């Protein structure tokens, strides 16, 4: 499986992301529990917070966008 190039993944191994999500359920939970983390992981989480949320937004499937109307020109 190729590595992700998401900006939020800088320094996060997939195993770390899985562990964090299993413990905190979602990105909001991870950041709500930021004080529970220490050392390099806490620093990476703090540094890349904005990128993490931006990447989540980019990865979401948007279902509330109306379909494009055909161009009848």
Secondary structure by P-SEA (a helix, b strand, c coil): cccccccccccccaaaaaaaaaacccaaaaaaaccccccaaaaaaaaaaaaaaaaaaaacccccccccccccc
